[in-house]
């Protein structure tokens, strides 16, 4: 005889649900369009809804250092090596307005059909944990 477990109800991704998760973690957050930003040490981490229909959950970290543009190749090689062994986060370099470059990292999940509270917490934790781990790796590489 087969036993079926009741599946948790899926609900749409909302900014309020992201805020509720942040409240359970006691993070001080700053509201932004469709999400929230927190400071993790000196890094900025944003949790927000993205995409045309706002059903993409994105966690994006901005590393606290800027680098001269001539370090771009070294950073890209370091990021590429990191990606060989770890699927998350997606990391990349971005030029800023001053001509320097910054390192950012993201984890995005498409939630078009909704998400349970437990799944949402797992995705948000995954994004935060992998981004922070990547930033720790940068520090260990003296970047």
N, C-alpha and C positions, 0 to 999 in steps of 0.2 A: 504494500500500500504506500503510495506517495504522500508525503507530507509537504504541504506548501506553506512557506512562511509569508506572513502578511508583509508586503513591501511598504516602506514609509511613503507618506504622501509627498508628492513633488509640488513645490510652489514656485512661482516666478521669482527670479532674482530681483531684489529691490535694494535700494540704498539703505532702507531701514533695517533690512536683514544683515547687511554688512555692519551697520552701526551697532546692532544687538551683539554680534560676535565680538566687536571691538570692546564693548562694555563688559563682556565676560572676562576679558583679558586685562582690564584696567589700564589700557593704553590711552594716553592723552592724544586725542586726534583733532585735526583741523578739518572742517568740512570743505569739500571742493565739489565741482560739478560732477554729479553722479557717483560720489564716493567720499573717501576720507584719506588724509595724509597723516602719518605719524613719523616722529623722529626716532630712529633706532641708532643709539650712540650718536654719531654725527651724520649718519646717512638718512636720506628721506625715502620713506616707503609709502606708496599710495595703493589703496584698495578701491577699485572702482568698476563701474559697469561701462562696457565699451561696445562698439559696433553700431550699425545703423538702427538696430532694434533694441539695443542696450541689454542683450542677453549674454554677452561675453564678460565673464568675470576676469579681471586683470589685476595682478599684483605687480607693481613696478617699483624697483629700487634704483635710486640714483646714488652712486658712490660719492663719498664726501670729498674726494680729491679731484682736482683738475690736472691735466697733463699737457705738456707742450705738444704741438702737432707733430713734431719729429719723433715722438714716442708711439705714434699710431701703429706702425708695423709690429713693434715689440708687444704692444697690448693685444693686437689682433692674434698674434701667434700664441700668446699666453691663453687667451680666451678659447682659441681653436683647440689647444691641447686639453684644456679643462673640459670642453664639450666631447672629447673622445671617450671620456670615462663616466660622464654624468649627463643624463638627459635633460635635467632642469638645473637652473633657469636658462632661458635663452639670454645670452649676454652679447653686448655690442658696444661699439664706441660711437659717440655722437659729438659733432663739433658744437661749441657754444658760441655765443655772440662775440666773445672776446678773441676768437681764433684758437682757443685752447680746445682740448677734447675732454669729454667726460665718459665714464663707463656707466652703463645702465644694464639692468637685468630684469626680465619679465617672465611671469608664468601666466598663461591665459587658458581659460577653459570655456568651451562653448556650452551654454546651458539653455538652449532654445526650448527644451521641453520641461524645464524646471529643475529644481534641486531640493533634496531634503535638507533639513537643518544639519544632520550629521555629515552629509556630503559637503555642504557648504563649509562647515568648520574644517573638514579635512582639506579641502582645496585652499582655503585661506591659510591654514597652518603650513601646507606644502609650499605655497608661494613664499611666505615669510621665511620659513626655515631654509629653503634652498637658496634664496637670495642672500640671506645673512651668511650662510656657509660660503657662498661664492665670495662675498666681500671679505670674509676672514681669510680665504685663500689668497686674495689680492694682497692683503696685509702681510701674510706669511711670505709672499714673494717680494716683499718690500716695495710694493707698488702703492 
